[in-house]
Amino acid sequence: MTSGGRLTISTANASLDNLDHNVHPDVRAGDYVLIAVTDNGEGMSKPVLDRVFEPFFTTKDVGKGSGLGLSMVYGFTKQSNGHVSIYSEPGLGTTVRVYLPALPAKLKQQALPPRVEVETPAGAETVFIVEDDPFVRSYAVMSLQSLGYRVTAAVDGNDALQKLGTEMHVDLLFTDIVMPGGINGWELADLARKARPQLRILLTSGYALETLTAQGHLRDGSAILAKPYRKAELARRLREALSAPLAR
């Protein structure tokens, strides 16, 4: 961020299942702690992104960078039996997600204040999740299935359009805004609504809302859920989107 900007560091719990293991054989199924670091800097091109974890690879001038920063992040994450993923969009910014295995906390035997249970709204509608990050997608799928929803998923906009072209029933489209593949969440939502006027839309993104606005990725009145999100927050925003009047 040579001209300044915003750096966001967030954490969340994430559960990975055997489907994630099939995509990334070196990643074990189980519970993880997610640490996400997002900036609204210059972003990276595809050739740079393909080499970003290589030791000594750097785009900085001589003497200003060693090229070891992200390679060390990759190394200690793998040594911890974790996983690291990175997504970047030129002109928008970069998000690095580090998944570290979670261990159950051993609480001391002491009197704890009574826990106030907050009811998590459930449902039975069909939700179509479009998310390129397999770990975020798995978390969203499992969260909604545990709440009673019927869930279908796609890995990007092109995959989603192919599935929407079938007779598949969908009540709500829950899609990431910034995705690879040439079709972003806005475009997908527009195309989906033209084909299915009764379809509800809920968008999500790990980028700061002001960054999306500045880059023309954000529209007034849109329902957006910021990443990372908890199950209860996802459930609440989902019910709000399903109950809201259809956009005209």
Buried (B, 14 or more C-beta within 10 A) or exposed (E): EEEEEBEBEBEBEBBBEEBBBEEBEEBBBBEBBBBBBBBBBBBBEEEBBEEBBEEEBBEEEEEEEEBEEBBEBBBEBEEEBBBBBBBBBEEBBBBBBBBBBBEEEEEEEEEEEEEEEEEBEEBEBBBBBBBBBBBBBBBBBBBBEEBEBBBBBBBBBBBBBEBBEEEEEBBBBBBBBBBBEEBBBBBBBEBBBEEBEEBBBBBBBBBBEEBBEEBEBBEEEBBBBBBBBEBBEBBBBBBBBBEEEEBE
